[in-house]
Amino acid sequence: MPIGFIKSKKAYTLVEILVATFLFLIIGSIITWLLIKGLKVVGQVGGETTSSIRASINLDVLHFDIIHAGYGISNNEKIVLSYCNGTLLSDNPACSVATELHAADNKLLLLRETSNVFDLYSPSDPEDSVGFAVWNGTSIIYADFPDVGSWDNPSVRTTLQTILDNTECVWEDPNRDYITTAKCNGEDLSIDQFLTGFPLDNETACKDVDNPWCCTNQECTSIAWYLYTPSTLPKQCVEGTKVLYRTLRYTSGYKSYTPVLNCVADWDIWFGLDTDGDGKVDTYINEIPDDNLVNNNFDLHNELKLMKIYLLVQGSYSADPKYDYDKDRPDGLTNSTTLIVDTLKDADGEEHQVVLKLPPNYHHYRWIIYRMTINQFPNIPTQ
């Protein structure tokens, strides 16, 4: 069910922004101004969440967060997308956060970006939550914050300048290497080269090599998705179901817990990899990082082709003694809280069953299996 008001914002991919910076450097100002206008059109397609995901239950937020994993993150950083499937591996940051948040079955998805690009809290919140600025070695020559407008619009330039004056940016060169963190207005920059600045959410961004919520070299914000059983479940939810949460950790240590979907029995995520470079999925794994295949952003960028997300959600809010879900379940089993929802096959023929758990008294309730497949990951660093 939908919970709360959600506001979507336009964002750009790292590829689009760094290409724009390169064009400033090589082509020259006149042609680049024209191409920046084109960039904004591309950004609407590549950066916006799509309406194809079921917006009625707010899963579009999850989709949006995933495709923006890595936004503003430079090369040689901690992995920008990790998933703990319950194993609690010590070298998996998502597992560390799962333990900290008491995630159900220790399953948790952890995503990193420079700011909380998709803001759940206020329809008027901050214009500086997403955007970028371009430095040419001596001054800011372009800025675009979608809630306000772009640098080439004189009517909003004063507002943009105020944002730049009061916002910290992560500055990266055209190769996506981290240079420094400084004001977005460039007043603290003394670097004679083109740079792109990505605004930070100062309330949640952090840099700490030992903290799983933080980046190592630059500041970043991490977003956790997981199931949790609150002290009081919504009264319509069957005992044993949980709530899907989206949580951020503030630099003060405070955490914001935003409920996104009620009455969820279970969830899981599988990743389709291209391990031989032919552009096709040949291997499925259920945890990232994976010691054998995916250990860093380079592996993610080169191998991750799709994510399959499965959620088992309560479909009726009152028991019907004349109904038994065993008659509708897709796996044909009876009297089993184990529900097989899919079978994934590797190129070598190995099969992986996707199994979700029903609560003990599931029989007289209807259940919906939501499947989400994502195959766009435009912001993952190449190194």
Secondary structure by P-SEA (a helix, b strand, c coil): ccccbbbbbbbbcaaaaaaaaaaaaccccaaaaaaaaaaaaaaaaaccccccccccccaaaaaaaaaaccccccccccccbbbbccccccccaaaaaaaaaccccccbbbbbcccccccccccccccccccbbbbccccccccccccccccccccaaaaaaaaaacbbbbccccccccccccccccccccccbbbbbbbbcccccccccccccccccccbbbbbbbbbbcccccccccccbbbbbbbbbccccbbbbbbccccccccbbbbbbbccccccccccccccccccccccaaaaaccccbbbbbbbbbcccccccccccccccccccccccccccccccccccbbbbbbbbbccccccbbbbbbbbbbccccccccc
